[in-house]
Amino acid sequence: MNTATLPKSQKRSEKYLPWQCVLVGKYNIEIFTTVDDLPDDWDSFANKNQPHYSKGLIGIAEKACLRDFSYYYVLVKEEKQTIALFYFQSLLVRKEYYPDFSNLSFAAKNLYCLIASHNYNLLVNGHIFSTDILGAAIKKNWSNLADLIHVYEKVVSKVKRASKSSFFIVKDANELLQEELVKTKSKYKAMPDDVLMEMNILTSWKQIDDYIEALSKKYAVRARKIEESISHFKIEDFNSDQIIEHAETLHKLYMNVISRSSFKMGVLNMDYFARLSRNMHESFSFKVWKLNNEIVGFTSYISLEDHMELYYIGIDYKINKSHHLYQCMLQLGIKDAIKAKKKILRLGRTAYEAKAIVGAKPIIKSNFFQISNPILKIAYRYSADYFIAENSTNWQVRNPFK
């Protein structure tokens, strides 16, 4: 870092500070690029306001050395007291991450060839692989929204410049920020509806039979057949060491699922799951599905106070075809949520039809974006239509209950 232009007071403290320290009025903004450099103040604030921001959890993606990612951790202080934390992920978007435009017009395919010849930097305020880690952890009694937005804009400006981003997304925005971002339409646009499938788990359900009893006849018959299919599998809980031991097989199953995604915002590795297992303890579980003593799939869960999330999965699609493996995974998720006495089961952002059939409903999430690259602005117009069409025409909301 060039310190020639820094104020003398900042030069003197440079060796104690991160690569960026910015004064915005009475607020001090410190930007870090590795979790190991975060001060103790970070965890002290996180433990009181947003436990998912603890260094042990928010640093998992960085420690797993995910390909094409870099990270920015921002700490905001007012008179030496921490009042906000911000988390950013920067992804180098390569050709293999782009969606397939083959079904679009001739002009769109030509545009795809143009953008695919370059790599772009995508900056996300939030966690690409988690709905529980918001882009900001803000002091609960911060009432001056004008100051909050001013500080946020300064933070975003600095991180965008450092990451050289062409596309910026505010993912799962903090409620305080979300309200203000809606007003700043000239700077941010709302992304097309981002659908998260969730299912309410009734307190009257004590076991899976109670859930099946609540279904209408057609869906109840289907659920009983799925229960029979589940019985054909051996399901084992893997710890972090076992995940690493079988990493090659598990990664292939994970990539089977990822390869079917219309757009890939990065790819996880098995070290990421192993670190979740080590750091989240009983709040994370990794279940391996075996058939004839061979690993044919896995499901992972993140469990919080009132909800459980069926997280990332891996599938052998030949077994899925013969034994309805994916439907078995969904129903086991319901069974496990009932057993854990959770109120909500989150089922993610894909395979809407299958999840609607078991009783999940769509929840719309609010995300915002800015595009600075002119080619990507044009590309977005095509891709937005593509994703909206995909989400709206390929599935329908169902009510499988009586």
C-alpha positions in Angstrom: 0.0 0.0 0.0 1.3 3.5 -0.9 1.3 5.5 2.3 2.6 8.7 0.7 -0.9 10.2 0.5 -2.0 9.2 4.0 -2.4 11.7 6.8 0.5 11.6 9.3 -1.7 10.2 12.1 -2.7 7.3 9.8 0.9 6.7 8.6 2.0 6.3 12.2 -0.6 3.6 12.9 -0.3 1.9 9.5 1.5 -1.1 10.8 -1.4 -1.8 13.2 -4.2 -1.2 10.6 -5.5 -3.2 7.6 -4.8 -2.2 4.1 -7.6 0.4 4.2 -8.5 2.7 7.0 -11.0 5.4 6.1 -12.5 8.2 8.2 -16.1 9.1 7.3 -17.1 11.9 9.7 -17.1 10.4 13.1 -16.9 6.8 11.8 -13.8 4.8 11.3 -13.9 2.1 8.5 -11.3 -0.7 8.6 -11.1 -3.1 5.7 -9.3 -6.5 6.0 -8.6 -9.1 3.3 -8.0 -12.1 5.5 -9.9 -13.4 8.5 -6.7 -14.0 10.4 -6.1 -10.2 10.6 -9.5 -9.5 12.2 -9.2 -7.9 15.7 -10.8 -9.3 18.9 -13.4 -6.5 18.5 -14.9 -8.4 15.5 -15.9 -11.5 17.6 -17.0 -9.4 20.5 -19.5 -7.6 18.3 -20.5 -10.7 16.4 -21.3 -12.7 19.5 -23.7 -10.1 20.7 -25.3 -9.1 17.4 -24.8 -11.8 14.7 -23.2 -15.1 15.8 -22.8 -16.2 12.2 -20.2 -13.4 11.8 -17.8 -15.0 14.3 -14.4 -15.5 12.8 -14.6 -19.3 13.1 -17.7 -19.3 10.8 -17.4 -16.4 8.5 -13.8 -17.4 7.6 -14.7 -21.0 6.6 -15.0 -20.1 2.8 -11.6 -18.4 2.9 -9.9 -21.2 4.9 -11.3 -23.8 2.4 -9.4 -22.1 -0.4 -12.4 -22.0 -2.8 -11.3 -21.4 -6.3 -11.6 -17.9 -7.8 -12.7 -16.3 -4.5 -11.3 -13.4 -2.5 -12.8 -11.8 0.6 -13.3 -8.4 2.3 -14.1 -8.0 6.0 -15.2 -4.5 7.0 -15.3 -3.2 10.6 -17.0 0.1 11.3 -16.4 2.0 14.6 -17.8 5.1 16.2 -15.5 6.6 18.9 -13.6 3.3 19.2 -16.8 1.3 19.6 -17.7 -1.3 16.9 -21.2 -0.6 15.5 -21.3 -2.6 12.2 -19.6 -5.4 10.3 -19.8 -6.0 6.6 -18.8 -9.1 4.6 -18.0 -9.3 0.9 -17.1 -12.1 -1.4 -15.4 -11.4 -4.8 -15.7 -14.1 -7.5 -13.7 -14.3 -10.7 -16.4 -15.4 -13.1 -15.0 -17.7 -15.8 -16.6 -19.2 -18.9 -17.7 -22.3 -17.1 -19.8 -20.3 -14.7 -22.0 -18.7 -17.4 -25.5 -20.1 -18.1 -26.4 -21.9 -21.4 -27.9 -19.4 -23.8 -28.4 -22.0 -26.5 -32.2 -21.7 -26.3 -32.2 -18.0 -26.8 -32.1 -15.9 -30.0 -29.2 -15.7 -32.5 -28.3 -12.3 -31.1 -28.2 -13.6 -27.6 -25.9 -16.5 -28.5 -23.5 -14.1 -30.2 -23.6 -12.0 -27.1 -22.8 -15.1 -25.0 -19.7 -15.8 -27.2 -18.6 -12.2 -26.6 -18.9 -12.2 -22.8 -17.6 -15.7 -22.5 -14.3 -14.6 -24.1 -13.6 -12.5 -20.9 -13.4 -13.1 -17.2 -15.3 -10.7 -14.9 -15.2 -9.9 -11.3 -18.5 -10.4 -9.4 -18.7 -8.7 -6.0 -21.3 -9.9 -3.5 -22.2 -8.2 -0.2 -23.3 -11.3 1.6 -22.5 -15.0 1.5 -23.1 -16.7 -1.9 -23.5 -20.1 -0.2 -25.6 -19.1 2.8 -28.9 -17.5 3.5 -28.1 -17.1 7.2 -25.0 -14.9 6.8 -26.3 -11.5 5.7 -24.2 -8.8 4.1 -24.2 -6.7 7.2 -24.3 -7.1 11.0 -25.5 -3.8 12.4 -25.8 -2.5 15.9 -29.5 -2.9 16.8 -30.0 0.7 18.1 -28.3 2.5 15.1 -31.2 4.9 14.4 -29.4 7.4 12.1 -30.3 5.7 8.7 -28.8 8.6 6.7 -25.4 8.0 8.4 -25.8 4.2 7.8 -26.3 4.6 4.1 -23.5 7.1 3.9 -21.1 4.7 5.6 -22.3 1.8 3.5 -21.8 3.7 0.2 -18.3 4.5 1.3 -17.6 0.9 2.2 -19.0 -0.4 -1.1 -17.1 2.2 -3.1 -13.8 1.2 -1.5 -14.4 -2.6 -1.9 -15.6 -2.3 -5.5 -12.5 -0.4 -6.4 -10.2 -3.0 -4.7 -12.0 -6.0 -6.2 -12.3 -4.3 -9.7 -15.8 -5.6 -9.9 -17.9 -5.4 -13.0 -21.1 -6.6 -11.3 -22.1 -5.9 -7.7 -24.9 -7.7 -5.8 -26.4 -7.0 -2.4 -27.6 -10.4 -1.4 -30.1 -11.0 1.4 -29.8 -7.4 2.5 -30.0 -6.4 6.2 -33.5 -5.1 6.9 -32.3 -1.6 7.7 -30.3 -1.4 4.5 -33.0 -3.0 2.4 -35.5 -0.3 3.3 -33.1 2.4 2.2 -31.9 0.5 -0.9 -35.4 0.4 -2.3 -35.4 4.2 -2.2 -32.1 4.6 -4.0 -33.4 3.4 -7.4 -30.9 5.4 -9.3 -28.0 3.5 -7.8 -29.4 0.0 -7.3 -31.9 -2.1 -9.2 -34.0 -4.9 -7.7 -33.1 -8.3 -9.1 -35.8 -10.6 -10.6 -37.6 -12.5 -7.9 -35.3 -14.8 -6.0 -37.4 -17.7 -4.8 -36.5 -19.6 -1.7 -38.6 -22.7 -0.9 -39.7 -23.1 2.7 -42.0 -25.5 4.5 -43.8 -25.0 7.8 -43.4 -27.9 10.2 -46.6 -28.1 12.3 -46.2 -28.7 16.1 -48.8 -31.5 15.9 -46.4 -33.5 13.7 -44.5 -35.8 16.2 -43.3 -38.2 13.5 -43.3 -38.7 9.7 -46.6 -40.6 9.9 -48.3 -37.4 11.2 -47.0 -35.5 8.1 -48.2 -38.2 5.8 -51.6 -38.3 7.5 -52.0 -34.5 6.8 -51.5 -35.1 3.1 -54.4 -35.5 0.6 -54.9 -39.1 -0.7 -52.8 -38.8 -3.8 -49.8 -37.3 -2.1 -50.1 -39.6 0.9 -49.8 -42.6 -1.3 -46.7 -41.1 -2.9 -45.1 -40.3 0.5 -45.6 -43.9 1.7 -43.9 -45.2 -1.4 -41.0 -42.8 -0.8 -40.8 -44.1 2.8 -40.4 -47.6 1.4 -37.6 -46.4 -1.0 -35.8 -44.7 1.9 -35.6 -48.1 3.7 -33.5 -49.5 0.9 -30.6 -47.1 1.7 -28.1 -47.1 4.5 -27.7 -43.6 5.8 -24.6 -42.7 7.8 -23.5 -39.5 9.6 -20.0 -38.4 8.4 -17.7 -36.4 10.5 -15.0 -34.0 9.1 -12.4 -36.7 8.8 -14.7 -39.1 6.9 -15.7 -36.2 4.5 -12.1 -35.7 3.6 -11.4 -39.4 3.4 -14.1 -39.8 0.8 -13.7 -36.3 -0.8 -13.2 -37.5 -4.4 -16.4 -39.6 -4.5 -18.4 -37.0 -2.6 -17.2 -34.1 -4.9 -18.2 -36.0 -8.0 -21.7 -36.4 -6.6 -21.8 -32.7 -5.7 -20.7 -31.8 -9.2 -23.5 -33.9 -10.7 -25.9 -31.5 -9.1 -24.0 -28.3 -9.8 -23.5 -29.2 -13.4 -27.3 -29.0 -13.9 -27.5 -25.4 -12.5 -28.3 -22.7 -15.0 -25.8 -20.4 -13.5 -22.9 -21.2 -11.1 -21.8 -18.6 -8.6 -18.7 -20.5 -7.6 -18.1 -24.1 -6.7 -17.6 -25.6 -3.2 -15.1 -28.3 -2.2 -15.3 -31.0 0.4 -12.9 -29.1 2.7 -15.6 -26.5 3.0 -18.1 -29.1 4.3 -15.4 -30.6 6.6 -14.7 -27.2 8.1 -18.5 -26.6 8.6 -18.6 -29.9 10.5 -15.7 -28.9 12.7 -16.8 -25.4 13.4 -20.6 -25.7 13.7 -20.5 -28.9 15.6 -24.1 -30.1 16.3 -25.5 -27.3 14.2 -24.2 -29.0 11.0 -24.7 -32.6 9.9 -23.5 -34.5 6.8 -25.4 -37.6 5.9 -24.1 -40.1 3.3 -26.5 -42.3 1.4 -25.3 -45.8 0.6 -26.8 -48.5 -1.6 -25.2 -52.0 -1.7 -22.4 -50.5 0.4 -21.6 -47.8 -2.3 -21.9 -44.1 -1.7 -24.6 -42.8 -4.0 -25.4 -39.4 -2.5 -25.2 -37.1 0.5 -27.3 -34.5 2.2 -26.1 -31.7 4.5 -28.0 -29.8 7.1 -27.6 -26.5 8.9 -29.7 -26.3 12.0 -30.5 -23.1 13.9 -33.0 -22.3 16.7 -36.2 -22.3 14.8 -35.3 -23.7 11.4 -33.4 -26.4 9.7 -32.0 -26.0 6.2 -31.5 -28.9 3.8 -28.2 -27.5 2.5 -26.1 -28.7 -0.4 -26.5 -32.3 -1.7 -24.8 -34.8 -4.0 -26.6 -37.3 -6.2 -25.9 -40.3 -8.4 -28.6 -39.7 -11.0 -28.8 -43.3 -12.1 -29.8 -44.2 -8.6 -32.1 -41.3 -8.5 -33.9 -42.7 -11.5 -34.2 -46.2 -10.1 -34.8 -45.4 -6.4 -36.2 -41.8 -6.4 -33.1 -40.6 -4.4 -33.9 -36.9 -4.5 -37.5 -37.4 -3.3 -36.1 -39.6 -0.5 -33.7 -36.8 0.5 -36.5 -34.3 0.7 -38.7 -36.6 2.8 -35.9 -37.5 5.1 -35.4 -33.7 5.6 -39.0 -33.4 6.7 -38.6 -36.3 9.0 -35.4 -34.9 10.6 -37.0 -31.4 11.0 -39.9 -33.0 12.8 -37.6 -35.0 15.0 -35.6 -31.8 15.8 -38.8 -29.9 16.6 -38.1 -27.1 14.1 -40.7 -24.7 12.9 -39.4 -24.2 9.4 -37.6 -26.4 6.9 -35.7 -24.5 4.3 -35.3 -26.4 1.0 -33.3 -23.9 -1.1 -33.5 -22.2 -4.4 -33.7 -25.0 -7.0 -36.1 -27.9 -8.0 -39.2 -25.8 -7.2 -41.7 -28.4 -8.5 -40.4 -31.3 -6.4 -40.3 -29.1 -3.3 -43.8 -27.8 -3.9 -45.1 -31.4 -4.1 -43.9 -32.1 -0.6 -45.6 -29.0 0.8 -43.0 -26.2 0.5 -44.0 -22.6 -0.4 -42.1 -19.9 -2.3 -40.6 -17.1 -0.3 -39.4 -14.1 -2.2 -36.0 -12.7 -1.2 -34.8 -9.2 -2.0 -31.5 -8.7 -3.7 -30.1 -5.6 -5.4 -27.4 -5.0 -8.0 -25.3 -2.5 -9.9 -23.5 -3.2 -13.2 -20.6 -1.1 -14.3 -19.5 -3.0 -17.4 -21.5 -2.0 -20.5 -21.4 -5.4 -22.1 -22.7 -7.1 -19.0 -25.5 -4.5 -18.8 -26.7 -5.8 -22.2 -26.1 -9.4 -21.3 -28.2 -8.9 -18.1 -31.2 -8.0 -20.2 -31.1 -11.3 -21.9 -30.2 -13.4 -18.8 -32.9 -11.7 -16.7 -35.6 -12.8 -19.2 -34.1 -16.3 -19.3 -34.1 -16.8 -15.5 -37.6 -15.2 -15.1 -39.0 -17.5 -17.7 -37.3 -20.5 -16.1 -38.6 -19.7 -12.7 -42.2 -18.9 -13.7 -43.1 -21.5 -16.3 -41.4 -24.7 -15.2 -43.3 -25.2 -12.0 -46.5 -24.4 -10.2 -47.4 -23.8 -6.5 -49.2 -26.8 -5.1 -51.1 -27.6 -2.0 -50.6 -31.3 -1.2 -52.4 -31.1 2.2 -56.0 -32.0 3.0 
